[in-house]
Amino acid sequence: MPIVNAGAEGLVVYQETYNRAVYSELHTAGPKRDFNFRLDCVGRGYAAGFRRLGIGVLIGLTRWQDDAIALAAHLEYLLRHCWQAQITVSVPRLRPAAGGFRPLFSMTDRELAQLVCALRITFPQVGIVLSTRERDALRDSLISLGVTMMSAGSHTEPGGYTHQGREHLHQTVRGRIVAPDFQNGEDEVATGQFEISDERSPAEIAAVLRRRGFEPVWKDWDQAICSGGL
């Protein structure tokens, strides 16, 4: 595979939800609408040569307990069939997003901590990723429960890491461009796809990890990822 031959080693694909009915309702057009094709994406990536694989669900689209069980089954499958890969899992809770979308189901902080503990106990060899969607105090508390990677300095707007989101703005409806040169009042830069809660820099996150006795391992591309070795 050309992208693997060029040096890419990691592939992250969130199923978003394992509930087929909800998935179909939320994905109305485009190739992403095919549930099975997306579910098999990580396996195809492994066959193509990727050796760092990440999966996850978006908590809030359906009952979190149901998606958590399906996520665990997916992890079990990958560990058996993609055993040469390093596998990570993420369980970000939905935040207010562009278009006014709101989570349909809730998950408390206590329940999130319970899920992190369950994943760590059940899959000790799997990495657990904690998103900047969560507020800083909660993220700091979850470090010691088994989280192995924390995002930092995140950008959710298109082109956010390369600063390329300032030109050729356009408006889309259901995946189709309806206004190729969309300029309307304050829309001079690309806006975020969803809100983040923890806006600390990678350096600040690294300092927190060190204070708690962990040694940060940097994955440094314009303030993108900071990992803690447990």
C-alpha positions as CSV (number, residue, x, y, z in Angstrom):
1,M,0.0,0.0,0.0
2,P,1.6,3.3,-1.0
3,I,0.7,5.2,2.2
4,V,2.2,2.4,4.3
5,N,5.3,2.2,2.1
6,A,5.7,6.0,2.5
7,G,6.0,5.5,6.3
8,A,2.5,5.7,7.7
9,E,2.0,3.1,10.5
10,G,-1.2,4.1,12.2
11,L,-4.9,4.0,11.3
12,V,-7.7,5.2,13.6
13,V,-11.3,4.6,12.6
14,Y,-14.2,5.2,15.0
15,Q,-17.3,3.2,14.3
16,E,-19.2,6.0,16.1
17,T,-22.0,3.6,17.1
18,Y,-22.5,-0.2,16.7
19,N,-26.3,0.3,16.7
20,R,-27.1,-0.3,13.0
21,A,-30.4,1.5,13.0
22,V,-29.0,4.6,14.7
23,Y,-25.9,4.5,12.4
24,S,-28.2,4.3,9.3
25,E,-30.2,7.3,10.5
26,L,-27.2,9.4,11.1
27,H,-25.3,8.6,7.9
28,T,-27.6,9.5,5.1
29,A,-25.2,9.7,2.1
30,G,-21.8,8.9,0.9
31,P,-19.5,5.8,1.3
32,K,-19.5,6.2,5.1
33,R,-23.2,5.1,5.0
34,D,-22.1,1.4,4.5
35,F,-22.0,0.1,8.1
36,N,-20.2,-3.1,7.3
37,F,-17.6,-1.4,5.1
38,R,-16.7,0.9,7.9
39,L,-16.6,-1.9,10.5
40,D,-14.2,-3.8,8.3
41,C,-12.0,-0.8,7.7
42,V,-9.5,-1.5,10.5
43,G,-9.1,-5.1,9.4
44,R,-8.4,-4.0,5.8
45,G,-5.8,-1.5,7.1
46,Y,-4.1,-4.3,9.0
47,A,-4.0,-6.4,5.9
48,A,-2.5,-3.4,4.1
49,G,0.4,-3.2,6.6
50,F,-0.8,-0.7,9.3
51,R,0.6,-1.9,12.7
52,R,-1.0,0.8,15.0
53,L,-4.8,0.4,15.0
54,G,-7.3,2.6,16.9
55,I,-11.1,2.2,17.3
56,G,-13.7,3.9,19.3
57,V,-17.4,4.9,19.8
58,L,-19.0,8.3,20.3
59,I,-20.8,8.1,23.6
60,G,-24.2,9.7,23.3
61,L,-25.6,8.3,20.1
62,T,-27.3,5.3,21.9
63,R,-27.1,3.7,25.3
64,W,-23.4,3.7,26.3
65,Q,-23.7,0.3,27.9
66,D,-24.8,-1.3,24.6
67,D,-22.0,0.4,22.6
68,A,-19.5,-0.5,25.2
69,I,-20.3,-4.2,24.9
70,A,-20.1,-4.1,21.1
71,L,-16.8,-2.2,21.4
72,A,-15.4,-4.9,23.7
73,A,-16.4,-7.5,21.1
74,H,-14.7,-5.6,18.4
75,L,-11.5,-5.3,20.4
76,E,-11.6,-9.1,21.1
77,Y,-11.9,-9.7,17.4
78,L,-9.0,-7.4,16.5
79,L,-6.8,-8.9,19.2
80,R,-7.3,-12.4,17.7
81,H,-7.1,-11.5,14.0
82,C,-4.7,-8.5,14.1
83,W,-2.4,-9.8,16.8
84,Q,0.7,-8.2,15.3
85,A,-0.7,-4.7,15.8
86,Q,-0.7,-2.3,18.7
87,I,-4.4,-1.5,19.4
88,T,-5.9,1.5,21.1
89,V,-9.5,2.4,22.0
90,S,-11.2,5.7,22.7
91,V,-14.6,6.4,24.2
92,P,-15.2,10.2,23.7
93,R,-18.4,11.6,24.9
94,L,-20.3,13.8,22.4
95,R,-20.0,17.5,22.8
96,P,-22.1,20.3,21.3
97,A,-21.3,20.3,17.6
98,A,-21.7,22.3,14.5
99,G,-25.3,22.3,13.2
100,G,-26.7,22.3,16.8
101,F,-26.5,18.5,17.3
102,R,-26.9,17.4,20.9
103,P,-26.1,14.0,22.5
104,L,-29.2,11.8,22.5
105,F,-28.1,9.8,25.6
106,S,-26.1,10.8,28.6
107,M,-23.1,9.3,30.5
108,T,-22.0,10.6,33.9
109,D,-18.4,11.2,34.9
110,R,-18.7,8.2,37.3
111,E,-19.9,6.0,34.4
112,L,-17.0,7.1,32.2
113,A,-14.5,6.2,35.0
114,Q,-16.3,2.8,35.3
115,L,-15.9,2.2,31.6
116,V,-12.2,3.1,31.6
117,C,-11.6,0.8,34.5
118,A,-13.5,-2.0,32.8
119,L,-11.5,-1.6,29.6
120,R,-8.2,-1.6,31.5
121,I,-9.1,-4.7,33.5
122,T,-10.5,-6.6,30.5
123,F,-7.9,-5.6,27.9
124,P,-4.6,-4.9,29.8
125,Q,-2.6,-4.9,26.5
126,V,-4.8,-2.3,24.8
127,G,-4.1,1.5,24.9
128,I,-6.8,3.8,26.1
129,V,-7.1,7.3,24.6
130,L,-8.6,10.2,26.5
131,S,-10.0,13.1,24.4
132,T,-9.8,16.8,25.0
133,R,-13.6,16.7,24.8
134,E,-13.4,16.0,28.6
135,R,-12.7,18.8,31.0
136,D,-9.2,19.2,32.5
137,A,-10.0,18.1,36.1
138,L,-11.7,14.9,35.0
139,R,-8.9,14.1,32.6
140,D,-6.3,14.6,35.4
141,S,-8.3,12.2,37.6
142,L,-8.6,9.5,35.0
143,I,-4.8,9.3,34.3
144,S,-4.2,6.9,37.2
145,L,-7.1,4.6,36.2
146,G,-5.3,3.3,33.1
147,V,-5.3,5.9,30.4
148,T,-2.2,5.6,28.2
149,M,-2.7,8.5,25.7
150,M,-4.1,12.0,26.0
151,S,-4.7,14.4,23.1
152,A,-3.5,18.0,23.7
153,G,-3.6,21.2,21.7
154,S,-6.4,19.8,19.7
155,H,-8.0,21.5,16.7
156,T,-11.4,20.3,15.4
157,E,-11.7,22.7,12.5
158,P,-10.7,21.5,9.0
159,G,-7.1,22.4,8.4
160,G,-6.6,23.3,12.0
161,Y,-3.2,21.8,12.3
162,T,-1.8,23.1,9.0
163,H,-3.6,26.5,9.3
164,Q,-5.1,25.9,5.8
165,G,-8.7,26.5,6.8
166,R,-8.8,30.2,5.8
167,E,-9.5,30.0,2.1
168,H,-12.1,28.5,-0.1
169,L,-14.8,28.2,2.5
170,H,-17.9,26.5,1.3
171,Q,-21.3,25.5,2.6
172,T,-22.3,21.8,2.5
173,V,-25.7,20.2,3.0
174,R,-25.7,16.4,3.5
175,G,-22.3,16.1,2.0
176,R,-23.0,18.2,-1.1
177,I,-21.4,21.7,-1.7
178,V,-24.3,24.1,-2.2
179,A,-22.3,27.4,-2.0
180,P,-18.7,27.0,-3.4
181,D,-17.6,30.5,-2.2
182,F,-19.4,30.8,1.0
183,Q,-18.6,34.0,2.7
184,N,-21.2,35.3,5.2
185,G,-20.4,37.8,7.9
186,E,-18.1,36.3,10.4
187,D,-17.4,33.1,8.4
188,E,-13.8,34.1,7.5
189,V,-12.1,31.0,8.9
190,A,-13.1,27.3,9.2
191,T,-15.0,26.6,12.4
192,G,-14.6,23.6,14.8
193,Q,-16.7,20.5,14.2
194,F,-17.3,20.2,17.9
195,E,-16.3,22.0,21.2
196,I,-13.4,20.9,23.3
197,S,-13.2,21.2,27.0
198,D,-9.5,20.9,27.8
199,E,-7.6,23.6,26.0
200,R,-4.2,23.1,27.7
201,S,-1.1,22.8,25.6
202,P,0.9,19.5,25.2
203,A,3.6,21.1,27.5
204,E,1.0,21.7,30.2
205,I,-0.4,18.1,29.9
206,A,3.2,16.8,30.1
207,A,3.8,18.7,33.3
208,V,0.6,17.1,34.8
209,L,1.9,13.6,33.8
210,R,5.3,14.3,35.4
211,R,3.7,15.5,38.6
212,R,1.8,12.2,38.8
213,G,4.9,10.1,38.3
214,F,4.5,9.3,34.5
215,E,7.0,10.1,31.8
216,P,5.4,11.7,28.8
217,V,6.2,10.3,25.3
218,W,5.7,13.0,22.7
219,K,4.1,12.4,19.3
220,D,4.8,15.9,18.2
221,W,3.1,17.4,15.1
222,D,2.0,20.9,15.8
223,Q,0.7,20.2,19.3
224,A,-1.1,17.0,18.4
225,I,-0.7,14.1,20.9
226,C,1.0,13.6,24.2
227,S,1.2,10.1,25.7
228,G,1.9,8.9,29.2
229,G,3.8,5.7,29.7
230,L,2.2,3.6,32.4
